[in-house]
Amino acid sequence: MDKLFLLDAYALIYRSYYAFIKNPRINSKGLNTSAIIGFVNTLQEVIEKEQPKYLGVAFDPHGPTFRSDKFPAYKAQREATPEDIKKAVPIIKELLAAYRIPVLQVDGYEADDVVGTLAKKADSIEGLETFMLTPDKDYGQLVTPKVKIYRPRHGGGYEVMGPSEVCEKYGITTPLQVIDLLALMGDSADNFPGCPGVGEKTATKLINDFNSVDELLQRTEELKGALKKKVEEHVEDIRMSYFLATICTEVPIDLNLADLEMKSPDEEKLSALFAELEFKSLTNRVSQKLIIHSSICLQNLRPTMQATQNFRVLRPLKRPLTTTNSLKMRKKCANYVTLFLQKIFSF
């Protein structure tokens, strides 16, 4: 089955930035590259490990969204975006352009709405499985047998969450009940209230007893004591929280698989950006893979030993390449391939 990966950019950028907060990655130019290196490492790991056929990266837009228009306090408590992240975002977008990976962004909608809309459309395509790369729990509401969360684990690795994993994790019976849970619990990170005094344990019990927030609010007479009072006094807060917690799957964006299909990156541009950022290990990692690939191509194309006796077959290097000679070596590899084909096919 083909794989489509959709990444929530800012969720990963913030996660990467704060992962290095005690030991930030600062290059010789004074640029904090923590968010950039963390994001690119995640991207590169997914590409190498999962080998998706399609991949896109969703970003939040500048300016208000339909949620903040409806509820001005939405995310209003958050501190200003750190300057280091503001500087990192355009660089990350430039790197994505070098990878030839599309940026997905729609004014008025958050990244999770864009991902949700595309995931819903992809769910109806036979032979396609979608993975949403994010640490955010609200994506659980989008999960189906063919749409799954690809969640980074603390300490490394990833957790793949389908319907059964989401239901087991949150003690619910269907993934859509993630919305009901959030509506009751609220979300301090996004600054929507929920029902004061109701935490995850109580919210889970209420959803299991009443199946949904809507059913709960229609049957509050069955509640008792302080809980009954809390729910009845905060009906509007709960309803608003349900609205805010619901990921929109009707964003005006098309699912264009041709645009999302993985392509060979612009190696020279990517290497130049890595060099400028002083990402030596990433430069060597990408360069080494290209050289190994060239060596394999030469060996696979060799029809006879005699035809190749005058040509050197490149092997993986035993020592890392420097930024300077990696570009020269890639050109040298390309020349060997061209000469080999000319020798065999006389063109």
N, C-alpha and C positions, 0 to 999 in steps of 0.2 A: 504494500500500500504506500502511495506517495505521501510525503510529509510536508505540511505547511506550518512554519513557525512564525508566530506573531509576537513581537517583543514590546513590552511596555517600557519605553525608554527612560522616563524620569524615575520610575520605581527602581530600575537597575542603576541609574546614575546616582541617586541619593544613597542607595545601599552601598555602592562602591565607595563613594566619598566618605561615608561615616565608618566604613570598615577600616579605613586607614587614618581615622581622625587622630589617633594617638601617635602615629608614625607616618605623617603625610609624605607622599612622593613628590619631591620638589626637584626640578631639573636645574641645570646650571644657569638658565635664564631667569630663574625665580618663579617659574610657572608651576602651580600645584597641579600635578597630572593624576592625582588619585582617582578621580571619577573617570577619567579617560582610560587609564590603564585597566581599571576594574571592568569597565564596560567592554573594552575590546577583548580582554581575556575571556569574558563570558561569551561574547559573540564568536570568537575563534574556536572556543571549546565546543560550542553547539554545532558549528559548521563541520568540525573535524569528527566529532563523536556521533552526531545524529545524521549527518549528510542529508539535510532537507532538500527537497526539490524546489520548494518555494520559501521565501523568507521576506518579511517586511518589518519595519520598526515604527511604532506609533508614538507620536509626541503630543503632549498637551499644547493647546494653542496659546498665543498671547491674548490677554484680555479676558472679558467675562465669558461665562458659559451659561447654558440654559438653567443650570442649578443655581448659580449665584444670582441670576435674574429673578428667580422665584424665591430664593432664600438668601438675602444679602449677607447673612452671617456665615454662610458656607465657606469654610476654610479661612475665615477672616482673622482667626486667632494666630495663624501661622506666622512665624518670623519671616523676614524677607529672605529670599533665596540667597544663599552664600555667594559672594562675589566669585569664588573659585569655580562654583558650578555654572554661573553665568558665562564665565570665560570658556568653560569646558564644552558647553552645548554646541556652539558653532563649529568647534574643532571636531567633535564627534560626528556631526552632520557631514563635514568635509571628508572624514574617514569613511563614512558610509557611502559617499559618492565614489570614493576610490575602490571600495569593495563592489560597487555597482549594485547596492542594495537600496530599494526605494524607502524614502521617508513618507510616513502616512500621517497626515495632519489635516483637521477640518475645523475651521473657526466655529466657536460656540459649543464644541463638544470635547470632552476629555479623551485621553488615549484609551481608557477602558471602554468607552462607547464605540470608538473606531474599531478596536479589536473585537468587541462583542458583535458588531454589525457584520464584519468580515467573517468571523467564526460561524455565525448563524448561516450566512450564505454558503460557506464552504461545507457546512454539515450536510447539505443536500446533494453534494457532488460525490458520485460513486467512486470508490478507490482512492479517496483523499482523507487523511487523518490530520486534524489540526491540534497544535500545541501552543498554549498561551504562556509565554515565559514571563513570570511575574511572582513576587513574593506576597502579593496582596490577596487577602482572603475573600474579598467581594467578588472575585472572578469565579468563585465556586458556583454561583447561580447560573453560569453559562455552560456548565459541563454537561456533556451528553456522551453516549458510547463512542462517538467519533471526535469529540471536542474535549481536550483535557488540559489541565494545568500542568505546566512544567516548572516546578517550584524549587528555587535554590534552597539548599539546606544550610543551616549554620555549620560551619566547619568544612564545607565542601560537598560537592555532589548535588544531585537533583532528585526530587520526589515527583513522580508522575501520578496525578490524581484524576481518576475518572469518577463516575457517579457513586460507586460503592465507597471509594476512599473519602470523598467529600462527606457523604452521609455518615460514615463511621466517625470521622474526625469531629463533626459538630453534633452528633447525636440526633440527626433528623432523618426523615424518610425520603425526601426528594431534594435535589440540588436547589430548586427554586426557593426552598424554605430558608436559604441563606439570607434572602432579602428580609424575611419575617424576623429572623434573629437580629439582624442589624437594626431593624426598625424599633425593636424593643430595647436592645442594648445601647443604641446610639453609637457614635464613633467620635472619640475625642480628637483624633487626628484630622478628621474632616469637619469637626465642629457641628455635628447635628445631634440633637438632644436625646432622642429615644424616650424611654420612660425612666425618669430618675429613680434610682434605687434598684433597678432591675439589671442584674448582671447576666453573664452567659449561662450560669446554671439555672437560674429562674426563667430566663427567656426560653431555654431549651425545654424545660418542663411545660411551660405555657403552650409552646408550639406543638408539643406532643399531645397535650390535652385537647387543644382547640384546632389544630391543623394549620391555622393561618391567623395573621393579625386581623384580617377582616372578620373572621368568625369570632375571634376573641372579643373584638369591640362590639359585636352584636349580642354577646352573651355575658356581659360583665356582671350581671346579677348572680352568676354562679361563683364568682370570686368571693373571697372573705377578707375581713379585717383590713390591715394597712395596705395590702396589695390591691384590693378592690378600690380603695380610695385613690391610690397612686395612678392606676390605669385610667380611672374615670376622670381624674383631674387633668390628665395629659393626653387625651384622645387626639387633639390636633397636632401635638408634638409627635406622636407616634405615626400619624398619617403622613405628616411632612417628612419624617425620617424614612418612611417606606418609599416615598417618592425620590428622595435624595439617594437612597441606597440602591435603587433599581438602575442597572446599566441599560442604557438606551441601545436597542438593536436596529434602529431605523435611521441611522446617520446617512446623509446623502453622499455615499461613496460607493463606487463599484468595486467588485472583486474581479480584478484583472490578473489572471494567473500568468499571462505572458509577461507582464511587468514584474511580477513577484518571482519569476523563475530565476534560480541561481545562475549567475554568469561568472566567467573568469574575471577576477579583479584586475584593475589597472595596476600592474606590479610596480611600474616605475613611480607612479604617483603615490602608491601606498608606502613603498620603501622610502621615498623622499619625506613623507609625513612622519613616518616612524623615526627617521634620522633626525628630523627637526625637533621632534618631541624627546629624543634621546632614549627611545625604546629599543635598546640593543638586543635584548632577548627576543623580542617580537620580530625584529628585522631578521635575525638569524633563523628563527623558527620558520618564517614564511619563505626565506631564501632556500633553506635546507630542503623544504618540501618540494620546491620547484626543481631543484637539482636532482633529487631522488626520482621525481616524476620523469624528467628528461632521460635519466639513465634507464629507467624501466621501458620508456618508449623506444629507445635505441635497441635494447635487447629483444623486445617483443617484435620489432620490425625486421630483425636480422634473419634473412631466409637461409643463408649459408655462412659457414665460418670464413670461406674464401672471400665472400663479398665484403666482409667487414675487417679483413686482416690489416688493412692500412688505416683503420680508424680506432681511436681510443674510446672505449665505452666508459663513461663517467660513473664513479661510484660515490655513495654518500661520504661526505668529508668526515674525517676523524676529529677535526677541530673546528670550532665555530668560525663562521665568516665574519669579517669586519663589514661595516656599512659600505665602505668604498668598494672593496673587491667583490662583494656579493652581486652588485650590478654588472660588473665585468664578467663574472662567472656565468650569470644568466645569459648574457649575450653570447658567450663562448659556447654554452650548451646549445643555444638556438642555431649557431653556425654549424656545429657538429651534426645536428639533425638535418639541416638543409643540405650539407655536403653528402651525408649518407643517402638521402633520398635522390639526389642528383646522380650518385654513383649507381644506385639500383635501377632507377626508372629513367635515367638519361633525359632529364628535362631541365 
